[in-house]
């Protein structure tokens, strides 16, 4: 009985690892229009009201999409005196994120 339980646990772990790897490999195709911003770290930002998603493109080419972002955050980011500081203080780590595009090498 213990052996069967151990085999089931191993199978579940392997399936979980395969699912996580497959999820990481899925690509997101971005159709959110981004507008350029004047920042030392951020190149452009965009927002989808329908998805409540904020996309941030960095000067190094990386793009991240943040979900469940209120429209006020997008607006405040656009008008912030330092968009990079606003991003660090109010977006990064505050909303679920997915990596849309890796940075350029």
PDB file as gemmi writes it, atoms N, CA and C in Angstrom:
CRYST1    1.000    1.000    1.000  90.00  90.00  90.00 P 1                      
ATOM      1  N   UNK A   1       0.819  -1.186   0.000  1.00  0.00           N  
ATOM      2  CA  UNK A   1       0.000   0.000   0.000  1.00  0.00           C  
ATOM      3  C   UNK A   1       0.865   1.253   0.000  1.00  0.00           C  
ATOM      4  N   UNK A   2       1.932   1.252   0.810  1.00  0.00           N  
ATOM      5  CA  UNK A   2       2.815   2.415   0.858  1.00  0.00           C  
ATOM      6  C   UNK A   2       3.499   2.647  -0.472  1.00  0.00           C  
ATOM      7  N   UNK A   3       3.861   1.562  -1.138  1.00  0.00           N  
ATOM      8  CA  UNK A   3       4.545   1.687  -2.426  1.00  0.00           C  
ATOM      9  C   UNK A   3       3.613   2.349  -3.451  1.00  0.00           C  
ATOM     10  N   UNK A   4       2.346   1.931  -3.492  1.00  0.00           N  
ATOM     11  CA  UNK A   4       1.378   2.536  -4.411  1.00  0.00           C  
ATOM     12  C   UNK A   4       1.188   4.025  -4.106  1.00  0.00           C  
ATOM     13  N   UNK A   5       1.116   4.353  -2.838  1.00  0.00           N  
ATOM     14  CA  UNK A   5       0.971   5.755  -2.454  1.00  0.00           C  
ATOM     15  C   UNK A   5       2.188   6.557  -2.894  1.00  0.00           C  
ATOM     16  N   UNK A   6       3.362   6.004  -2.702  1.00  0.00           N  
ATOM     17  CA  UNK A   6       4.590   6.694  -3.109  1.00  0.00           C  
ATOM     18  C   UNK A   6       4.619   6.881  -4.621  1.00  0.00           C  
ATOM     19  N   UNK A   7       4.208   5.899  -5.385  1.00  0.00           N  
ATOM     20  CA  UNK A   7       4.182   6.010  -6.845  1.00  0.00           C  
ATOM     21  C   UNK A   7       3.181   7.070  -7.298  1.00  0.00           C  
ATOM     22  N   UNK A   8       2.056   7.131  -6.626  1.00  0.00           N  
ATOM     23  CA  UNK A   8       1.047   8.148  -6.960  1.00  0.00           C  
ATOM     24  C   UNK A   8       1.603   9.539  -6.680  1.00  0.00           C  
ATOM     25  N   UNK A   9       2.258   9.708  -5.550  1.00  0.00           N  
ATOM     26  CA  UNK A   9       2.835  11.005  -5.194  1.00  0.00           C  
ATOM     27  C   UNK A   9       3.894  11.404  -6.226  1.00  0.00           C  
ATOM     28  N   UNK A  10       4.742  10.485  -6.617  1.00  0.00           N  
ATOM     29  CA  UNK A  10       5.771  10.776  -7.622  1.00  0.00           C  
ATOM     30  C   UNK A  10       5.124  11.168  -8.945  1.00  0.00           C  
ATOM     31  N   UNK A  11       4.088  10.464  -9.348  1.00  0.00           N  
ATOM     32  CA  UNK A  11       3.400  10.779 -10.602  1.00  0.00           C  
ATOM     33  C   UNK A  11       2.786  12.176 -10.540  1.00  0.00           C  
ATOM     34  N   UNK A  12       2.188  12.530  -9.425  1.00  0.00           N  
ATOM     35  CA  UNK A  12       1.588  13.863  -9.277  1.00  0.00           C  
ATOM     36  C   UNK A  12       2.663  14.941  -9.362  1.00  0.00           C  
ATOM     37  N   UNK A  13       3.785  14.728  -8.707  1.00  0.00           N  
ATOM     38  CA  UNK A  13       4.880  15.704  -8.747  1.00  0.00           C  
ATOM     39  C   UNK A  13       5.376  15.879 -10.167  1.00  0.00           C  
ATOM     40  N   UNK A  14       5.570  14.783 -10.891  1.00  0.00           N  
ATOM     41  CA  UNK A  14       6.053  14.870 -12.273  1.00  0.00           C  
ATOM     42  C   UNK A  14       5.057  15.586 -13.172  1.00  0.00           C  
ATOM     43  N   UNK A  15       3.773  15.305 -13.014  1.00  0.00           N  
ATOM     44  CA  UNK A  15       2.753  15.995 -13.802  1.00  0.00           C  
ATOM     45  C   UNK A  15       2.724  17.485 -13.494  1.00  0.00           C  
ATOM     46  N   UNK A  16       2.875  17.828 -12.228  1.00  0.00           N  
ATOM     47  CA  UNK A  16       2.892  19.231 -11.830  1.00  0.00           C  
ATOM     48  C   UNK A  16       4.082  19.945 -12.447  1.00  0.00           C  
ATOM     49  N   UNK A  17       5.245  19.319 -12.429  1.00  0.00           N  
ATOM     50  CA  UNK A  17       6.439  19.924 -13.018  1.00  0.00           C  
ATOM     51  C   UNK A  17       6.278  20.092 -14.523  1.00  0.00           C  
ATOM     52  N   UNK A  18       5.707  19.089 -15.199  1.00  0.00           N  
ATOM     53  CA  UNK A  18       5.473  19.196 -16.640  1.00  0.00           C  
ATOM     54  C   UNK A  18       4.503  20.324 -16.956  1.00  0.00           C  
ATOM     55  N   UNK A  19       3.450  20.464 -16.162  1.00  0.00           N  
ATOM     56  CA  UNK A  19       2.469  21.529 -16.382  1.00  0.00           C  
ATOM     57  C   UNK A  19       3.096  22.896 -16.176  1.00  0.00           C  
ATOM     58  N   UNK A  20       3.923  23.034 -15.160  1.00  0.00           N  
ATOM     59  CA  UNK A  20       4.580  24.316 -14.898  1.00  0.00           C  
ATOM     60  C   UNK A  20       5.542  24.673 -16.024  1.00  0.00           C  
ATOM     61  N   UNK A  21       6.278  23.700 -16.521  1.00  0.00           N  
ATOM     62  CA  UNK A  21       7.204  23.955 -17.623  1.00  0.00           C  
ATOM     63  C   UNK A  21       6.454  24.340 -18.889  1.00  0.00           C  
ATOM     64  N   UNK A  22       5.336  23.684 -19.144  1.00  0.00           N  
ATOM     65  CA  UNK A  22       4.536  24.017 -20.328  1.00  0.00           C  
ATOM     66  C   UNK A  22       3.959  25.420 -20.217  1.00  0.00           C  
ATOM     67  N   UNK A  23       3.522  25.801 -19.029  1.00  0.00           N  
ATOM     68  CA  UNK A  23       2.966  27.147 -18.836  1.00  0.00           C  
ATOM     69  C   UNK A  23       4.034  28.212 -19.070  1.00  0.00           C  
ATOM     70  N   UNK A  24       5.266  27.948 -18.627  1.00  0.00           N  
ATOM     71  CA  UNK A  24       6.340  28.912 -18.834  1.00  0.00           C  
ATOM     72  C   UNK A  24       6.686  29.061 -20.305  1.00  0.00           C  
ATOM     73  N   UNK A  25       6.530  28.003 -21.079  1.00  0.00           N  
ATOM     74  CA  UNK A  25       6.903  28.041 -22.480  1.00  0.00           C  
ATOM     75  C   UNK A  25       5.844  28.699 -23.355  1.00  0.00           C  
ATOM     76  N   UNK A  26       4.603  28.838 -22.852  1.00  0.00           N  
ATOM     77  CA  UNK A  26       3.555  29.492 -23.631  1.00  0.00           C  
ATOM     78  C   UNK A  26       3.913  30.946 -23.848  1.00  0.00           C  
ATOM     79  N   UNK A  27       3.770  31.388 -25.066  1.00  0.00           N  
ATOM     80  CA  UNK A  27       4.061  32.772 -25.409  1.00  0.00           C  
ATOM     81  C   UNK A  27       2.780  33.583 -25.368  1.00  0.00           C  
ATOM     82  N   UNK A  28       2.884  34.822 -24.921  1.00  0.00           N  
ATOM     83  CA  UNK A  28       1.768  35.743 -24.960  1.00  0.00           C  
ATOM     84  C   UNK A  28       1.995  36.653 -26.152  1.00  0.00           C  
ATOM     85  N   UNK A  29       0.986  36.774 -26.989  1.00  0.00           N  
ATOM     86  CA  UNK A  29       1.050  37.713 -28.097  1.00  0.00           C  
ATOM     87  C   UNK A  29       0.401  39.001 -27.627  1.00  0.00           C  
ATOM     88  N   UNK A  30       1.191  40.046 -27.598  1.00  0.00           N  
ATOM     89  CA  UNK A  30       0.691  41.321 -27.104  1.00  0.00           C  
ATOM     90  C   UNK A  30      -0.011  42.089 -28.210  1.00  0.00           C  
ATOM     91  N   UNK A  31      -1.232  42.497 -27.917  1.00  0.00           N  
ATOM     92  CA  UNK A  31      -1.973  43.359 -28.832  1.00  0.00           C  
ATOM     93  C   UNK A  31      -2.364  44.658 -28.126  1.00  0.00           C  
ATOM     94  N   UNK A  32      -1.746  44.886 -26.984  1.00  0.00           N  
ATOM     95  CA  UNK A  32      -2.000  46.120 -26.246  1.00  0.00           C  
ATOM     96  C   UNK A  32      -1.081  47.193 -26.807  1.00  0.00           C  
ATOM     97  N   UNK A  33      -1.678  48.271 -27.293  1.00  0.00           N  
ATOM     98  CA  UNK A  33      -0.878  49.375 -27.834  1.00  0.00           C  
ATOM     99  C   UNK A  33      -0.138  50.060 -26.689  1.00  0.00           C  
ATOM    100  N   UNK A  34       1.143  50.280 -26.887  1.00  0.00           N  
ATOM    101  CA  UNK A  34       1.956  50.961 -25.885  1.00  0.00           C  
ATOM    102  C   UNK A  34       2.404  52.311 -26.434  1.00  0.00           C  
ATOM    103  N   UNK A  35       2.503  53.282 -25.559  1.00  0.00           N  
ATOM    104  CA  UNK A  35       2.981  54.589 -25.987  1.00  0.00           C  
ATOM    105  C   UNK A  35       4.320  54.872 -25.320  1.00  0.00           C  
ATOM    106  N   UNK A  36       5.221  55.515 -26.054  1.00  0.00           N  
ATOM    107  CA  UNK A  36       6.542  55.812 -25.488  1.00  0.00           C  
ATOM    108  C   UNK A  36       6.437  56.742 -24.278  1.00  0.00           C  
ATOM    109  N   UNK A  37       7.344  56.551 -23.331  1.00  0.00           N  
ATOM    110  CA  UNK A  37       7.420  57.422 -22.156  1.00  0.00           C  
ATOM    111  C   UNK A  37       8.863  57.907 -22.012  1.00  0.00           C  
ATOM    112  N   UNK A  38       9.025  59.009 -21.300  1.00  0.00           N  
ATOM    113  CA  UNK A  38      10.357  59.567 -21.059  1.00  0.00           C  
ATOM    114  C   UNK A  38      10.825  59.073 -19.695  1.00  0.00           C  
ATOM    115  N   UNK A  39      11.665  58.056 -19.716  1.00  0.00           N  
ATOM    116  CA  UNK A  39      12.132  57.434 -18.480  1.00  0.00           C  
ATOM    117  C   UNK A  39      13.487  56.805 -18.739  1.00  0.00           C  
ATOM    118  N   UNK A  40      14.301  56.722 -17.697  1.00  0.00           N  
ATOM    119  CA  UNK A  40      15.599  56.082 -17.861  1.00  0.00           C  
ATOM    120  C   UNK A  40      15.490  54.555 -17.899  1.00  0.00           C  
ATOM    121  N   UNK A  41      14.380  54.002 -17.420  1.00  0.00           N  
ATOM    122  CA  UNK A  41      14.227  52.548 -17.363  1.00  0.00           C  
ATOM    123  C   UNK A  41      13.085  52.021 -18.228  1.00  0.00           C  
ATOM    124  N   UNK A  42      12.026  52.814 -18.372  1.00  0.00           N  
ATOM    125  CA  UNK A  42      10.851  52.380 -19.125  1.00  0.00           C  
ATOM    126  C   UNK A  42      10.871  52.995 -20.517  1.00  0.00           C  
ATOM    127  N   UNK A  43      10.546  52.186 -21.519  1.00  0.00           N  
ATOM    128  CA  UNK A  43      10.492  52.681 -22.898  1.00  0.00           C  
ATOM    129  C   UNK A  43       9.066  53.032 -23.308  1.00  0.00           C  
ATOM    130  N   UNK A  44       8.087  52.204 -22.902  1.00  0.00           N  
ATOM    131  CA  UNK A  44       6.702  52.427 -23.312  1.00  0.00           C  
ATOM    132  C   UNK A  44       5.774  51.695 -22.343  1.00  0.00           C  
ATOM    133  N   UNK A  45       4.540  52.197 -22.243  1.00  0.00           N  
ATOM    134  CA  UNK A  45       3.525  51.548 -21.418  1.00  0.00           C  
ATOM    135  C   UNK A  45       2.203  51.546 -22.169  1.00  0.00           C  
ATOM    136  N   UNK A  46       1.381  50.554 -21.871  1.00  0.00           N  
ATOM    137  CA  UNK A  46       0.064  50.457 -22.484  1.00  0.00           C  
ATOM    138  C   UNK A  46      -0.905  49.837 -21.512  1.00  0.00           C  
ATOM    139  N   UNK A  47      -2.199  50.042 -21.796  1.00  0.00           N  
ATOM    140  CA  UNK A  47      -3.226  49.540 -20.888  1.00  0.00           C  
ATOM    141  C   UNK A  47      -4.429  49.052 -21.672  1.00  0.00           C  
ATOM    142  N   UNK A  48      -5.006  47.944 -21.223  1.00  0.00           N  
ATOM    143  CA  UNK A  48      -6.245  47.424 -21.777  1.00  0.00           C  
ATOM    144  C   UNK A  48      -7.320  47.502 -20.707  1.00  0.00           C  
ATOM    145  N   UNK A  49      -8.347  48.328 -20.960  1.00  0.00           N  
ATOM    146  CA  UNK A  49      -9.457  48.432 -20.006  1.00  0.00           C  
ATOM    147  C   UNK A  49     -10.208  47.110 -19.913  1.00  0.00           C  
ATOM    148  N   UNK A  50     -10.393  46.458 -21.059  1.00  0.00           N  
ATOM    149  CA  UNK A  50     -11.138  45.200 -21.093  1.00  0.00           C  
ATOM    150  C   UNK A  50     -10.435  44.124 -20.264  1.00  0.00           C  
ATOM    151  N   UNK A  51      -9.120  44.025 -20.401  1.00  0.00           N  
ATOM    152  CA  UNK A  51      -8.352  43.015 -19.665  1.00  0.00           C  
ATOM    153  C   UNK A  51      -7.904  43.494 -18.291  1.00  0.00           C  
ATOM    154  N   UNK A  52      -8.009  44.819 -18.064  1.00  0.00           N  
ATOM    155  CA  UNK A  52      -7.426  45.430 -16.858  1.00  0.00           C  
ATOM    156  C   UNK A  52      -5.961  45.044 -16.744  1.00  0.00           C  
ATOM    157  N   UNK A  53      -5.270  45.162 -17.883  1.00  0.00           N  
ATOM    158  CA  UNK A  53      -3.874  44.748 -17.960  1.00  0.00           C  
ATOM    159  C   UNK A  53      -2.987  45.933 -18.323  1.00  0.00           C  
ATOM    160  N   UNK A  54      -1.885  46.036 -17.616  1.00  0.00           N  
ATOM    161  CA  UNK A  54      -0.873  47.052 -17.878  1.00  0.00           C  
ATOM    162  C   UNK A  54       0.344  46.367 -18.461  1.00  0.00           C  
ATOM    163  N   UNK A  55       0.810  46.859 -19.601  1.00  0.00           N  
ATOM    164  CA  UNK A  55       2.048  46.331 -20.159  1.00  0.00           C  
ATOM    165  C   UNK A  55       3.133  47.383 -20.037  1.00  0.00           C  
ATOM    166  N   UNK A  56       4.291  46.926 -19.607  1.00  0.00           N  
ATOM    167  CA  UNK A  56       5.436  47.803 -19.430  1.00  0.00           C  
ATOM    168  C   UNK A  56       6.584  47.256 -20.275  1.00  0.00           C  
ATOM    169  N   UNK A  57       7.072  48.094 -21.173  1.00  0.00           N  
ATOM    170  CA  UNK A  57       8.239  47.751 -21.981  1.00  0.00           C  
ATOM    171  C   UNK A  57       9.423  48.528 -21.427  1.00  0.00           C  
ATOM    172  N   UNK A  58      10.497  47.827 -21.182  1.00  0.00           N  
ATOM    173  CA  UNK A  58      11.696  48.436 -20.624  1.00  0.00           C  
ATOM    174  C   UNK A  58      12.679  48.807 -21.731  1.00  0.00           C  
ATOM    175  N   UNK A  59      13.613  49.680 -21.410  1.00  0.00           N  
ATOM    176  CA  UNK A  59      14.589  50.107 -22.415  1.00  0.00           C  
ATOM    177  C   UNK A  59      15.461  48.941 -22.883  1.00  0.00           C  
ATOM    178  N   UNK A  60      15.571  47.887 -22.085  1.00  0.00           N  
ATOM    179  CA  UNK A  60      16.356  46.716 -22.492  1.00  0.00           C  
ATOM    180  C   UNK A  60      15.558  45.755 -23.379  1.00  0.00           C  
ATOM    181  N   UNK A  61      14.306  46.117 -23.705  1.00  0.00           N  
ATOM    182  CA  UNK A  61      13.483  45.306 -24.594  1.00  0.00           C  
ATOM    183  C   UNK A  61      12.525  44.356 -23.908  1.00  0.00           C  
ATOM    184  N   UNK A  62      12.688  44.111 -22.617  1.00  0.00           N  
ATOM    185  CA  UNK A  62      11.794  43.206 -21.891  1.00  0.00           C  
ATOM    186  C   UNK A  62      10.407  43.826 -21.783  1.00  0.00           C  
ATOM    187  N   UNK A  63       9.383  42.966 -21.865  1.00  0.00           N  
ATOM    188  CA  UNK A  63       8.003  43.409 -21.706  1.00  0.00           C  
ATOM    189  C   UNK A  63       7.329  42.527 -20.659  1.00  0.00           C  
ATOM    190  N   UNK A  64       6.652  43.167 -19.719  1.00  0.00           N  
ATOM    191  CA  UNK A  64       5.882  42.475 -18.697  1.00  0.00           C  
ATOM    192  C   UNK A  64       4.438  42.942 -18.761  1.00  0.00           C  
ATOM    193  N   UNK A  65       3.525  42.010 -18.515  1.00  0.00           N  
ATOM    194  CA  UNK A  65       2.099  42.338 -18.442  1.00  0.00           C  
ATOM    195  C   UNK A  65       1.625  42.089 -17.019  1.00  0.00           C  
ATOM    196  N   UNK A  66       1.003  43.100 -16.443  1.00  0.00           N  
ATOM    197  CA  UNK A  66       0.470  43.036 -15.086  1.00  0.00           C  
ATOM    198  C   UNK A  66      -1.047  42.975 -15.162  1.00  0.00           C  
ATOM    199  N   UNK A  67      -1.652  42.062 -14.428  1.00  0.00           N  
ATOM    200  CA  UNK A  67      -3.107  41.897 -14.491  1.00  0.00           C  
ATOM    201  C   UNK A  67      -3.782  42.477 -13.253  1.00  0.00           C  
ATOM    202  N   UNK A  68      -5.088  42.709 -13.395  1.00  0.00           N  
ATOM    203  CA  UNK A  68      -5.930  43.271 -12.325  1.00  0.00           C  
ATOM    204  C   UNK A  68      -5.474  44.663 -11.895  1.00  0.00           C  
ATOM    205  N   UNK A  69      -4.979  45.437 -12.858  1.00  0.00           N  
ATOM    206  CA  UNK A  69      -4.485  46.789 -12.575  1.00  0.00           C  
ATOM    207  C   UNK A  69      -5.623  47.792 -12.802  1.00  0.00           C  
ATOM    208  N   UNK A  70      -5.953  48.586 -11.799  1.00  0.00           N  
ATOM    209  CA  UNK A  70      -6.981  49.613 -11.989  1.00  0.00           C  
ATOM    210  C   UNK A  70      -6.519  50.673 -12.995  1.00  0.00           C  
ATOM    211  N   UNK A  71      -7.429  51.250 -13.751  1.00  0.00           N  
ATOM    212  CA  UNK A  71      -7.043  52.257 -14.737  1.00  0.00           C  
ATOM    213  C   UNK A  71      -6.339  53.468 -14.122  1.00  0.00           C  
ATOM    214  N   UNK A  72      -6.641  53.760 -12.860  1.00  0.00           N  
ATOM    215  CA  UNK A  72      -6.000  54.899 -12.197  1.00  0.00           C  
ATOM    216  C   UNK A  72      -4.492  54.714 -12.090  1.00  0.00           C  
ATOM    217  N   UNK A  73      -4.061  53.480 -11.900  1.00  0.00           N  
ATOM    218  CA  UNK A  73      -2.620  53.206 -11.809  1.00  0.00           C  
ATOM    219  C   UNK A  73      -1.953  53.549 -13.135  1.00  0.00           C  
ATOM    220  N   UNK A  74      -2.574  53.157 -14.242  1.00  0.00           N  
ATOM    221  CA  UNK A  74      -2.025  53.485 -15.566  1.00  0.00           C  
ATOM    222  C   UNK A  74      -1.953  55.000 -15.749  1.00  0.00           C  
ATOM    223  N   UNK A  75      -3.023  55.692 -15.431  1.00  0.00           N  
ATOM    224  CA  UNK A  75      -3.044  57.146 -15.573  1.00  0.00           C  
ATOM    225  C   UNK A  75      -1.972  57.792 -14.698  1.00  0.00           C  
ATOM    226  N   UNK A  76      -1.890  57.366 -13.446  1.00  0.00           N  
ATOM    227  CA  UNK A  76      -0.909  57.939 -12.526  1.00  0.00           C  
ATOM    228  C   UNK A  76       0.523  57.644 -12.986  1.00  0.00           C  
ATOM    229  N   UNK A  77       0.733  56.494 -13.584  1.00  0.00           N  
ATOM    230  CA  UNK A  77       2.050  56.166 -14.126  1.00  0.00           C  
ATOM    231  C   UNK A  77       2.424  57.127 -15.251  1.00  0.00           C  
ATOM    232  N   UNK A  78       1.471  57.411 -16.116  1.00  0.00           N  
ATOM    233  CA  UNK A  78       1.747  58.304 -17.244  1.00  0.00           C  
ATOM    234  C   UNK A  78       2.107  59.720 -16.793  1.00  0.00           C  
ATOM    235  N   UNK A  79       1.493  60.213 -15.737  1.00  0.00           N  
ATOM    236  CA  UNK A  79       1.713  61.599 -15.307  1.00  0.00           C  
ATOM    237  C   UNK A  79       2.719  61.727 -14.162  1.00  0.00           C  
ATOM    238  N   UNK A  80       3.289  60.622 -13.730  1.00  0.00           N  
ATOM    239  CA  UNK A  80       4.241  60.667 -12.616  1.00  0.00           C  
ATOM    240  C   UNK A  80       5.504  61.433 -13.011  1.00  0.00           C  
ATOM    241  N   UNK A  81       6.072  62.210 -12.082  1.00  0.00           N  
ATOM    242  CA  UNK A  81       7.321  62.925 -12.370  1.00  0.00           C  
ATOM    243  C   UNK A  81       8.460  61.960 -12.723  1.00  0.00           C  
ATOM    244  N   UNK A  82       8.484  60.800 -12.056  1.00  0.00           N  
ATOM    245  CA  UNK A  82       9.450  59.751 -12.388  1.00  0.00           C  
ATOM    246  C   UNK A  82       8.676  58.460 -12.597  1.00  0.00           C  
ATOM    247  N   UNK A  83       8.520  58.078 -13.846  1.00  0.00           N  
ATOM    248  CA  UNK A  83       7.740  56.872 -14.137  1.00  0.00           C  
ATOM    249  C   UNK A  83       8.420  55.616 -13.609  1.00  0.00           C  
ATOM    250  N   UNK A  84       9.737  55.597 -13.631  1.00  0.00           N  
ATOM    251  CA  UNK A  84      10.459  54.437 -13.109  1.00  0.00           C  
ATOM    252  C   UNK A  84      10.235  54.293 -11.604  1.00  0.00           C  
ATOM    253  N   UNK A  85      10.273  55.400 -10.870  1.00  0.00           N  
ATOM    254  CA  UNK A  85      10.023  55.328  -9.427  1.00  0.00           C  
ATOM    255  C   UNK A  85       8.578  54.942  -9.140  1.00  0.00           C  
ATOM    256  N   UNK A  86       7.641  55.490  -9.902  1.00  0.00           N  
ATOM    257  CA  UNK A  86       6.237  55.126  -9.717  1.00  0.00           C  
ATOM    258  C   UNK A  86       6.041  53.636  -9.967  1.00  0.00           C  
ATOM    259  N   UNK A  87       6.641  53.133 -11.039  1.00  0.00           N  
ATOM    260  CA  UNK A  87       6.557  51.710 -11.353  1.00  0.00           C  
ATOM    261  C   UNK A  87       7.095  50.872 -10.191  1.00  0.00           C  
ATOM    262  N   UNK A  88       8.281  51.238  -9.700  1.00  0.00           N  
ATOM    263  CA  UNK A  88       8.882  50.468  -8.604  1.00  0.00           C  
ATOM    264  C   UNK A  88       8.018  50.486  -7.347  1.00  0.00           C  
ATOM    265  N   UNK A  89       7.415  51.632  -7.055  1.00  0.00           N  
ATOM    266  CA  UNK A  89       6.657  51.780  -5.814  1.00  0.00           C  
ATOM    267  C   UNK A  89       5.224  51.261  -5.895  1.00  0.00           C  
ATOM    268  N   UNK A  90       4.637  51.257  -7.100  1.00  0.00           N  
ATOM    269  CA  UNK A  90       3.202  50.984  -7.199  1.00  0.00           C  
ATOM    270  C   UNK A  90       2.785  49.835  -8.114  1.00  0.00           C  
ATOM    271  N   UNK A  91       3.700  49.332  -8.913  1.00  0.00           N  
ATOM    272  CA  UNK A  91       3.325  48.267  -9.860  1.00  0.00           C  
ATOM    273  C   UNK A  91       4.102  46.986  -9.566  1.00  0.00           C  
ATOM    274  N   UNK A  92       5.415  47.059  -9.667  1.00  0.00           N  
ATOM    275  CA  UNK A  92       6.240  45.860  -9.479  1.00  0.00           C  
ATOM    276  C   UNK A  92       5.997  45.262  -8.096  1.00  0.00           C  
ATOM    277  N   UNK A  93       5.634  43.998  -8.081  1.00  0.00           N  
ATOM    278  CA  UNK A  93       5.374  43.299  -6.832  1.00  0.00           C  
ATOM    279  C   UNK A  93       3.978  43.505  -6.259  1.00  0.00           C  
ATOM    280  N   UNK A  94       3.187  44.383  -6.882  1.00  0.00           N  
ATOM    281  CA  UNK A  94       1.838  44.651  -6.384  1.00  0.00           C  
ATOM    282  C   UNK A  94       0.742  43.944  -7.190  1.00  0.00           C  
ATOM    283  N   UNK A  95       1.075  43.518  -8.398  1.00  0.00           N  
ATOM    284  CA  UNK A  95       0.097  42.886  -9.272  1.00  0.00           C  
ATOM    285  C   UNK A  95       0.710  41.625  -9.880  1.00  0.00           C  
ATOM    286  N   UNK A  96      -0.132  40.631 -10.189  1.00  0.00           N  
ATOM    287  CA  UNK A  96       0.384  39.430 -10.852  1.00  0.00           C  
ATOM    288  C   UNK A  96       0.988  39.808 -12.210  1.00  0.00           C  
ATOM    289  N   UNK A  97       2.126  39.223 -12.520  1.00  0.00           N  
ATOM    290  CA  UNK A  97       2.832  39.581 -13.757  1.00  0.00           C  
ATOM    291  C   UNK A  97       3.206  38.347 -14.560  1.00  0.00           C  
ATOM    292  N   UNK A  98       3.241  38.529 -15.872  1.00  0.00           N  
ATOM    293  CA  UNK A  98       3.774  37.507 -16.769  1.00  0.00           C  
ATOM    294  C   UNK A  98       4.797  38.174 -17.670  1.00  0.00           C  
ATOM    295  N   UNK A  99       5.800  37.407 -18.005  1.00  0.00           N  
ATOM    296  CA  UNK A  99       6.878  37.876 -18.856  1.00  0.00           C  
ATOM    297  C   UNK A  99       6.436  37.676 -20.307  1.00  0.00           C  
ATOM    298  N   UNK A 100       6.237  38.764 -21.034  1.00  0.00           N  
ATOM    299  CA  UNK A 100       5.762  38.694 -22.406  1.00  0.00           C  
ATOM    300  C   UNK A 100       6.925  38.527 -23.377  1.00  0.00           C  
ATOM    301  N   UNK A 101       8.008  39.246 -23.126  1.00  0.00           N  
ATOM    302  CA  UNK A 101       9.158  39.210 -24.039  1.00  0.00           C  
ATOM    303  C   UNK A 101      10.429  39.388 -23.215  1.00  0.00           C  
ATOM    304  N   UNK A 102      11.444  38.559 -23.476  1.00  0.00           N  
ATOM    305  CA  UNK A 102      12.696  38.706 -22.744  1.00  0.00           C  
ATOM    306  C   UNK A 102      13.476  39.940 -23.186  1.00  0.00           C  
ATOM    307  N   UNK A 103      14.417  40.328 -22.383  1.00  0.00           N  
ATOM    308  CA  UNK A 103      15.259  41.477 -22.730  1.00  0.00           C  
ATOM    309  C   UNK A 103      16.189  41.135 -23.885  1.00  0.00           C  
ATOM    310  N   UNK A 104      16.606  42.190 -24.576  1.00  0.00           N  
ATOM    311  CA  UNK A 104      17.580  41.991 -25.665  1.00  0.00           C  
ATOM    312  C   UNK A 104      18.923  41.683 -25.040  1.00  0.00           C  
ATOM    313  N   UNK A 105      19.698  40.887 -25.720  1.00  0.00           N  
ATOM    314  CA  UNK A 105      21.038  40.552 -25.211  1.00  0.00           C  
ATOM    315  C   UNK A 105      22.084  41.385 -25.877  1.00  0.00           C  
TER     316      UNK A 105                                                      
END                                                                             
